Structures are given as structure tokens and as C-alpha cells.
Amino acid sequence: MEDLPLRVGVLDIGSNSAHLRVADLAPGNPPLPVRSVKSAVRLAEATDRHGVIGRPAVGRLIAAVREAAAAAAALDVDELVPFATSALRDAANRDDVAAEVRAATGVALGFLTGEQESRLTFLAARHWYGWSAGPMLLADIGGGSMELAYGAGRRPEIALSLALGAGRLTRHHLPPRPPVRKRTRKALRGHVRSVLAEATTELGERPAPVRAVATSKTFTQLARLCGAPKAKAGPYRERHIDRRDLHGWIPRLAELPDAERARLRGVKASRAHQILAGAIVAEAVMDVLGLDRLAVCPWALREGIFSHRLDELAEGRAPGLFARV
């Protein structure tokens, strides 16, 4: 029995979707994917100006968690790790929503802090690239927050989480419909650069990274928009974003309505409304940190949680990532 892999399901509840990924874990081996189940929850767009998630979104969340729990049970998952990131974590009614989810589904949600997200995503990228990556910088743009991390080891020396998520900035800084005027884009870019400049002072004092890495759906879609290979080309195809290419896309995205953005290569309809803000943040990160190119890593937060659990298995430790609600 000790030689059998542990089947773990990671349920990631983000701004737009609830995504269950199931993998078999065995020390000394990478996570072996088993199945993926994804449901739209659209929490961010259902959050009012007071930070309260509306009833329809709570219903969608309960249905998504119930579906994920049923899928995990059908797959004989040994451990289910359900967690929520910034959209639910920062909501004014987060505890009430989590309690309602637990009462309806039996699933107790954990909450990752922004720093935990940053550290776990860095761990995933380190596992993917290995030691040859040297000192590594990581950037991850989510719906509600953006994470940055830097380090030369398996764990980052610096781990930051900033309120620069693509969905958050779209809601608070951009008009509901394109076109987006140049002065509006300039104002958003100035806000992003100001936050980055203040938060990354310590990063600027460290040696330049040997490899600068980007993860997340936002970066993946921006890379495809800039000419990176399709997903069906496989995870081992090199993908990157050049700052010059990204800069050229921003005014074009600003003019296009969501329906036309969704027809562009790599841009999904569910994220078309926030792709402009994501591009502005990505360009600002590269500009402020002096990066001409970002490599796009296929592993991100969920793989970081798998990697963390593999470390616990190798060391004989019980799972202990979250405090449950």
C-alpha cells in the first residue's frame, strides 16, 4: 500500500471559475493528471461595490462545488483540497458564503493568503524549470490580485501579492464598454506602475533573474495573442511574451468590443472583457522590472499545491496547508 500513489483533488475557486484538477502523487515523480472539471461561477462580476457576493453567484458556487465533490468521489480521490483565492477571500460576506457552501455540500473551503499563492506558484515554476533556471522571478496575474516572487532556491526569498488583478482593475478603472480612450489607459498604467514601484523596491536590490517566468490564464492568453504556439502543441513547446509585441496589442485591444476580442487567437470569451487590463499590467510589470521577455510556464498554483503535498509525503507529514472554515 505504501507504494501506491495518493490521489489528490485540488479545487481552485477563483474569480471566474471553480476548477477541480485530480492527480496521482508519488514521491520522486511529477503529478500524474487524472481528470479536470471546470464550472463557471463568475464571483468577481457578481460582487457589488460593498464587496458582497450576490445570491445568484452563491448559487452557482454551490452547484460547482457540489459537482466537483461528486466528481472527486467518483474518481476515488483520497484527499480533496478545496480553496478560494481573492474573489471569495476578500468578499465582505466571505464567511457566510463559505458556511453556506459547507452546509449545502459538506465541503469546507480553505483560504489562501496572497503570499501563500505567490509562494506556491513559485514552487510550481521551480519544479517545472529546475535548478537550471537559476535566480528566478515569477509573475502571476489573477482576477483579483497579482503575485510576484523571486528566489534562487526552491522557496522564494520575496513573495508579494498586489491588488492588480485583471478583473479588479477592469471593474474599477475601465469603462464598461470599449473603446477605451488613451487617457484612460494612461491613467490605469500610471496606477499600476505606482503600485509596482512602491512594492518592488526590494526586488530591485537583488541580482537580476536568470529566468523571468509568467503563469496564469491571463499570461497564457496574452502569449498566444502575441504568437505563442497553441495549447494542443503540448506543454513542452516554448512559449514567451516579448514586451514589444505586447505593447503593440494594447491600443488594438482598447478599440475592440468584447465579442471581437474573443475572436482573437488565444482570447476566451469569458475573459475578453478583462484582457486589456491584463495586458496593461503585464506590460507595466515588464517595464518596471526591466524585462524584455517572459517565459510562460504551464504549471501554476494548482501544481504548486500538488508539489507542496508531494513534499509533505516525502517527509512523512500530514497535510496542513489551510485553516478550514
C-alpha positions as CSV (number, residue, x, y, z in Angstrom):
1,M,0.0,0.0,0.0
2,E,2.9,2.4,0.7
3,D,3.9,2.2,-3.0
4,L,0.5,3.2,-4.2
5,P,0.1,6.8,-5.3
6,L,-2.1,9.2,-3.3
7,R,-4.9,10.6,-5.4
8,V,-5.4,14.3,-4.7
9,G,-8.0,16.6,-6.0
10,V,-7.3,20.4,-5.9
11,L,-10.4,22.5,-6.2
12,D,-9.5,26.1,-7.0
13,I,-12.3,28.7,-6.7
14,G,-11.2,31.8,-8.5
15,S,-12.8,35.0,-9.8
16,N,-14.4,33.3,-12.9
17,S,-14.5,29.6,-12.3
18,A,-14.3,26.7,-9.9
19,H,-11.7,24.3,-11.3
20,L,-11.1,20.8,-10.0
21,R,-7.9,19.1,-11.0
22,V,-7.2,15.5,-9.9
23,A,-3.7,13.9,-10.0
24,D,-1.9,10.9,-8.6
25,L,1.0,11.8,-6.4
26,A,4.0,9.6,-5.6
27,P,7.3,10.9,-4.1
28,G,10.0,11.2,-6.7
29,N,7.5,11.6,-9.6
30,P,5.7,14.6,-11.1
31,P,1.9,14.8,-10.5
32,L,0.1,12.4,-12.9
33,P,-3.0,14.1,-14.2
34,V,-6.2,12.1,-13.9
35,R,-9.1,14.5,-14.7
36,S,-10.1,18.1,-14.8
37,V,-13.6,19.5,-14.1
38,K,-14.4,23.2,-14.6
39,S,-17.5,25.3,-13.9
40,A,-18.2,29.0,-14.3
41,V,-19.0,30.8,-11.1
42,R,-18.3,34.5,-12.1
43,L,-17.9,35.6,-8.5
44,A,-16.0,38.8,-9.3
45,E,-18.6,40.2,-11.6
46,A,-21.3,39.4,-9.1
47,T,-19.6,41.3,-6.3
48,D,-21.1,44.7,-5.5
49,R,-19.3,47.9,-4.6
50,H,-19.6,47.0,-0.9
51,G,-17.7,43.7,-1.5
52,V,-20.8,41.5,-1.2
53,I,-21.2,38.5,-3.5
54,G,-24.8,38.3,-4.8
55,R,-27.2,35.4,-4.4
56,P,-27.1,34.1,-8.0
57,A,-23.3,33.7,-7.8
58,V,-23.6,31.9,-4.4
59,G,-26.0,29.5,-6.1
60,R,-23.5,29.0,-9.0
61,L,-20.7,28.4,-6.5
62,I,-22.7,25.8,-4.5
63,A,-23.6,24.0,-7.7
64,A,-20.0,24.0,-8.9
65,V,-18.6,22.7,-5.5
66,R,-21.3,20.0,-5.5
67,E,-20.3,18.9,-9.0
68,A,-16.6,18.9,-8.1
69,A,-17.2,16.9,-4.9
70,A,-19.3,14.3,-6.8
71,A,-16.5,14.0,-9.5
72,A,-13.9,13.6,-6.8
73,A,-15.9,10.9,-5.1
74,A,-16.4,9.1,-8.4
75,L,-12.7,9.1,-9.0
76,D,-11.9,7.7,-5.5
77,V,-9.9,10.8,-4.5
78,D,-8.1,10.2,-1.3
79,E,-7.8,13.9,-0.4
80,L,-9.8,16.9,-1.6
81,V,-8.1,20.3,-1.2
82,P,-10.7,23.0,-1.8
83,F,-9.6,26.6,-1.6
84,A,-10.6,30.0,-2.6
85,T,-8.5,32.9,-3.8
86,S,-9.0,36.7,-3.7
87,A,-12.6,36.9,-5.2
88,L,-14.1,35.0,-2.2
89,R,-11.3,35.6,0.3
90,D,-11.7,39.4,0.1
91,A,-15.5,39.4,-0.1
92,A,-17.4,41.1,2.7
93,N,-19.7,38.1,3.1
94,R,-17.0,35.5,2.7
95,D,-17.7,33.7,6.0
96,D,-21.4,33.5,5.3
97,V,-20.8,32.2,1.8
98,A,-18.3,29.6,3.0
99,A,-20.7,28.4,5.7
100,E,-23.5,28.1,3.2
101,V,-21.3,26.1,0.8
102,R,-20.3,23.8,3.6
103,A,-23.9,23.3,4.7
104,A,-25.1,22.5,1.2
105,T,-22.2,20.4,0.0
106,G,-20.2,19.2,3.0
107,V,-17.1,20.8,1.6
108,A,-15.1,23.1,3.9
109,L,-13.3,25.8,1.9
110,G,-9.8,26.8,2.8
111,F,-8.4,30.3,2.1
112,L,-5.0,31.0,0.6
113,T,-3.4,34.3,1.5
114,G,-1.9,36.2,-1.3
115,E,1.6,35.5,-0.1
116,Q,0.8,31.7,0.0
117,E,-0.4,32.0,-3.6
118,S,2.8,33.6,-4.6
119,R,5.0,31.1,-2.8
120,L,3.1,28.0,-4.1
121,T,3.1,29.3,-7.6
122,F,6.9,29.9,-7.4
123,L,7.3,26.4,-6.1
124,A,5.4,25.0,-9.2
125,A,7.6,27.0,-11.6
126,R,10.8,25.9,-9.8
127,H,9.7,22.3,-10.1
128,W,9.0,22.8,-13.8
129,Y,12.2,24.6,-14.8
130,G,14.6,23.0,-12.2
131,W,17.8,24.4,-10.9
132,S,19.0,25.5,-14.4
133,A,16.6,28.4,-14.1
134,G,19.0,30.0,-11.5
135,P,17.7,33.0,-9.6
136,M,14.1,33.2,-10.9
137,L,11.4,35.9,-11.0
138,L,7.7,34.9,-11.1
139,A,4.7,36.9,-12.2
140,D,1.1,35.7,-12.0
141,I,-1.9,37.9,-12.9
142,G,-5.2,36.6,-11.5
143,G,-8.7,38.1,-11.5
144,G,-8.4,39.9,-8.1
145,S,-4.7,40.0,-7.4
146,M,-1.2,39.8,-9.0
147,E,1.6,37.8,-7.4
148,L,5.3,38.3,-7.7
149,A,8.1,36.1,-6.3
150,Y,11.8,36.0,-6.5
151,G,14.4,33.5,-5.3
152,A,17.4,31.3,-6.1
153,G,16.1,28.2,-4.1
154,R,13.0,26.0,-4.0
155,R,11.2,28.6,-1.9
156,P,11.1,32.3,-2.8
157,E,13.1,34.9,-0.8
158,I,10.5,37.5,-1.7
159,A,6.7,36.8,-2.2
160,L,4.3,39.6,-2.9
161,S,0.6,39.9,-3.6
162,L,-0.8,43.1,-5.0
163,A,-4.3,44.3,-5.8
164,L,-3.6,44.4,-9.5
165,G,-5.8,41.6,-10.8
166,A,-7.2,42.0,-14.3
167,G,-10.8,41.6,-13.2
168,R,-10.4,44.0,-10.3
169,L,-8.8,46.7,-12.5
170,T,-11.3,46.3,-15.2
171,R,-14.2,46.9,-12.8
172,H,-12.6,49.9,-11.0
173,H,-10.6,51.7,-13.7
174,L,-12.1,50.9,-17.2
175,P,-15.4,51.8,-18.8
176,P,-18.0,49.1,-19.1
177,R,-17.7,49.0,-22.9
178,P,-14.8,49.8,-25.4
179,P,-13.4,51.8,-26.9
180,V,-11.1,52.7,-24.0
181,R,-9.6,56.2,-24.5
182,K,-5.8,56.7,-24.5
183,R,-6.0,58.9,-21.4
184,T,-7.9,56.2,-19.5
185,R,-5.3,53.6,-20.4
186,K,-2.6,56.0,-19.4
187,A,-4.2,56.6,-16.0
188,L,-4.5,52.9,-15.4
189,R,-0.9,52.3,-16.5
190,G,0.2,55.1,-14.1
191,H,-1.7,53.5,-11.2
192,V,-0.2,50.1,-11.9
193,R,3.3,51.4,-12.2
194,S,2.9,53.4,-9.0
195,V,1.8,50.3,-7.0
196,L,4.6,48.2,-8.6
197,A,7.3,50.8,-8.0
198,E,6.4,51.1,-4.3
199,A,6.1,47.3,-3.8
200,T,9.1,46.1,-5.7
201,T,11.9,48.2,-4.1
202,E,13.5,45.1,-2.5
203,L,13.3,43.2,-5.8
204,G,15.3,45.9,-7.4
205,E,18.1,45.3,-4.9
206,R,18.5,41.6,-5.8
207,P,20.6,40.2,-8.6
208,A,18.9,40.1,-12.0
209,P,17.0,36.9,-12.5
210,V,18.4,34.3,-14.9
211,R,14.9,33.4,-15.9
212,A,11.7,35.6,-15.7
213,V,8.6,33.4,-15.7
214,A,4.9,34.2,-16.1
215,T,2.0,31.9,-15.2
216,S,-1.8,32.2,-15.2
217,K,-4.6,32.2,-17.8
218,T,-4.0,35.9,-18.4
219,F,-0.4,35.5,-19.4
220,T,-1.1,32.3,-21.3
221,Q,-3.7,34.1,-23.4
222,L,-1.5,37.1,-23.9
223,A,1.3,34.9,-25.1
224,R,-1.0,33.2,-27.6
225,L,-2.2,36.6,-28.8
226,C,1.5,37.5,-29.4
227,G,2.1,34.4,-31.4
228,A,3.0,31.6,-29.0
229,P,2.0,28.0,-30.0
230,K,-1.5,26.7,-29.3
231,A,-2.2,24.7,-26.2
232,K,-2.6,21.5,-28.3
233,A,1.1,21.8,-29.3
234,G,1.8,20.4,-25.8
235,P,3.3,21.8,-22.5
236,Y,6.9,21.3,-23.7
237,R,6.7,23.8,-26.5
238,E,8.5,27.0,-25.5
239,R,6.1,30.0,-25.1
240,H,7.0,33.5,-24.2
241,I,5.9,37.1,-24.3
242,D,8.0,39.9,-25.7
243,R,7.3,43.4,-24.3
244,R,7.4,45.0,-27.7
245,D,4.8,42.6,-29.1
246,L,2.6,43.2,-26.1
247,H,2.9,47.0,-26.3
248,G,1.6,46.8,-29.9
249,W,-1.5,44.9,-28.9
250,I,-2.7,47.3,-26.2
251,P,-4.2,50.1,-28.4
252,R,-5.8,47.4,-30.6
253,L,-7.5,45.7,-27.7
254,A,-8.7,49.1,-26.4
255,E,-10.7,49.6,-29.6
256,L,-12.3,46.2,-29.9
257,P,-15.6,45.2,-28.3
258,D,-15.6,42.0,-26.2
259,A,-17.2,39.9,-29.0
260,E,-14.4,40.9,-31.4
261,R,-11.7,40.4,-28.7
262,A,-13.0,36.8,-28.2
263,R,-12.3,36.1,-31.9
264,L,-8.6,36.8,-31.5
265,R,-6.3,33.9,-31.1
266,G,-6.0,32.7,-27.5
267,V,-8.6,35.1,-26.1
268,K,-11.5,33.2,-24.5
269,A,-15.0,34.8,-24.4
270,S,-15.2,34.5,-20.6
271,R,-12.0,36.7,-20.2
272,A,-12.3,39.0,-23.2
273,H,-13.7,41.9,-21.0
274,Q,-10.5,41.9,-18.8
275,I,-7.8,41.1,-21.3
276,L,-7.0,44.8,-21.9
277,A,-6.3,45.4,-18.1
278,G,-4.3,42.1,-18.1
279,A,-2.2,43.4,-21.0
280,I,-1.6,46.8,-19.3
281,V,-0.5,45.1,-16.0
282,A,1.8,42.6,-17.9
283,E,3.5,45.4,-19.8
284,A,3.9,47.5,-16.7
285,V,5.5,44.6,-14.8
286,M,8.0,44.1,-17.6
287,D,8.7,47.8,-17.8
288,V,9.1,48.5,-14.1
289,L,11.3,45.3,-13.6
290,G,13.3,45.8,-16.7
291,L,12.2,42.7,-18.5
292,D,12.1,42.3,-22.3
293,R,10.8,38.8,-22.3
294,L,8.8,36.5,-20.0
295,A,8.8,32.7,-20.4
296,V,5.3,31.2,-19.9
297,C,5.2,28.3,-17.5
298,P,2.5,25.7,-17.9
299,W,2.5,24.9,-14.2
300,A,0.9,27.4,-11.8
301,L,-0.9,27.5,-8.4
302,R,-2.7,24.1,-8.5
303,E,0.6,22.4,-9.5
304,G,2.2,24.3,-6.6
305,I,-0.3,22.7,-4.2
306,F,0.5,19.3,-5.7
307,S,4.2,19.9,-5.3
308,H,3.7,21.1,-1.7
309,R,1.7,17.9,-0.9
310,L,4.5,15.8,-2.5
311,D,7.0,17.4,-0.2
312,E,4.8,16.5,2.8
313,L,4.5,12.9,1.6
314,A,8.3,12.6,1.1
315,E,8.8,14.0,4.6
316,G,6.0,11.9,6.2
317,R,4.0,14.9,7.2
318,A,0.2,15.2,7.4
319,P,-1.5,17.7,5.1
320,G,-1.5,21.1,6.7
321,L,-1.9,23.9,4.1
322,F,-5.1,25.6,5.2
323,A,-7.1,26.6,8.1
324,R,-10.6,25.3,7.3
325,V,-13.7,27.4,7.7
